[in-house]
Amino acid sequence: MRMLRLAAEHYPNQVGTPLVGYYSADGHTAFITSIAPLPHDSKSARFTFIRGITGLAEFFRSLANDSGESGTTLGNGTLIQTVLQSQAAPTTTINPP
C-alpha cells in the first residue's frame, strides 16, 4: 500500500525505493515486508529516476539493529552495500515506450 501511495504521489514521474523482505526457502517467492523511505536527494522525471542516498544508511542500520540481522533487500541487492560503503547513488533509467 505504501508503494502505491508513493507512485501516486509522484505520477507521472518515475519513482522507486528499495523493497525490504525475504525469499521463500526455494527462492521462487519474494515476501515484501516494508519499503525504505524515498531519499530526499532522489531525482525524478517522466522517463528517468536517479535514486538518492540521503537517509538510507541510517534506515538500513536501524533495520539491521532492530532485526539482529543484515536482512535482505529485494530488487537491487547491492544497494545496501553501495549506500553503506560509498556515497555513489545507484541510477535506474526507464526508456520510454
C-alpha positions as CSV (number, residue, x, y, z in Angstrom):
1,M,0.0,0.0,0.0
2,R,2.8,2.4,0.8
3,M,4.5,1.8,-2.6
4,L,1.2,2.5,-4.4
5,R,0.8,5.8,-2.5
6,L,4.4,6.7,-3.3
7,A,3.8,6.0,-7.0
8,A,0.5,8.0,-7.0
9,E,2.2,11.0,-5.3
10,H,4.9,11.2,-8.0
11,Y,2.8,10.3,-11.0
12,P,3.5,10.7,-13.9
13,N,7.2,10.7,-12.9
14,Q,9.2,7.5,-12.2
15,V,9.9,6.7,-8.5
16,G,11.5,3.9,-6.6
17,T,12.9,2.8,-3.3
18,P,14.4,-0.4,-2.0
19,L,12.0,-3.2,-1.1
20,V,12.7,-5.0,2.2
21,G,11.7,-8.6,2.7
22,Y,12.7,-12.1,2.3
23,Y,12.6,-15.0,-0.1
24,S,10.9,-18.4,0.4
25,A,13.2,-21.3,1.1
26,D,13.0,-22.4,-2.6
27,G,13.9,-18.8,-3.7
28,H,10.8,-18.6,-6.0
29,T,8.6,-16.3,-3.9
30,A,9.5,-12.8,-2.5
31,F,7.7,-11.6,0.6
32,I,7.8,-7.8,0.8
33,T,7.6,-6.6,4.4
34,S,8.4,-3.0,4.0
35,I,9.9,-0.3,1.8
36,A,12.8,2.1,2.5
37,P,12.0,5.8,2.7
38,L,12.4,7.7,-0.5
39,P,15.6,9.7,-0.2
40,H,15.1,13.5,-0.5
41,D,18.0,13.8,-2.9
42,S,16.4,11.5,-5.5
43,K,15.7,13.0,-8.9
44,S,12.5,12.0,-10.7
45,A,11.3,12.7,-14.2
46,R,8.8,11.1,-16.6
47,F,11.2,8.5,-18.1
48,T,14.2,8.6,-15.7
49,F,14.8,8.1,-12.0
50,I,18.0,8.6,-10.0
51,R,17.8,7.2,-6.5
52,G,19.4,9.4,-3.9
53,I,21.1,8.1,-0.8
54,T,20.2,10.6,2.0
55,G,19.0,8.7,5.0
56,L,19.3,5.2,3.6
57,A,22.4,4.2,5.5
58,E,20.6,5.1,8.8
59,F,17.5,3.2,7.7
60,F,19.4,0.0,6.9
61,R,21.5,0.3,10.1
62,S,18.3,0.7,12.1
63,L,16.7,-2.2,10.2
64,A,19.7,-4.4,11.0
65,N,19.8,-3.3,14.7
66,D,16.1,-4.0,15.1
67,S,16.1,-7.4,13.5
68,G,19.5,-8.5,14.6
69,E,20.3,-9.5,11.1
70,S,21.6,-7.7,8.0
71,G,18.3,-8.5,6.2
72,T,17.6,-8.7,2.5
73,T,16.6,-6.1,0.0
74,L,14.6,-7.2,-2.9
75,G,15.3,-5.9,-6.4
76,N,18.6,-4.1,-6.1
77,G,20.5,-6.3,-3.7
78,T,23.7,-4.3,-3.9
79,L,22.1,-1.1,-2.8
80,I,22.8,-1.6,1.0
81,Q,26.5,-2.1,0.3
82,T,26.6,0.9,-2.1
83,V,24.9,3.2,0.4
84,L,26.9,2.0,3.5
85,Q,30.3,1.9,1.8
86,S,30.2,4.9,-0.5
87,Q,28.3,8.0,-1.5
88,A,27.6,6.9,-5.1
89,A,23.9,6.9,-5.9
90,P,22.6,4.0,-8.0
91,T,20.7,5.0,-11.1
92,T,17.7,3.5,-12.8
93,T,16.7,4.7,-16.2
94,I,13.4,3.7,-17.8
95,N,13.2,4.0,-21.6
96,P,10.0,5.4,-23.0
97,P,7.8,3.0,-24.9
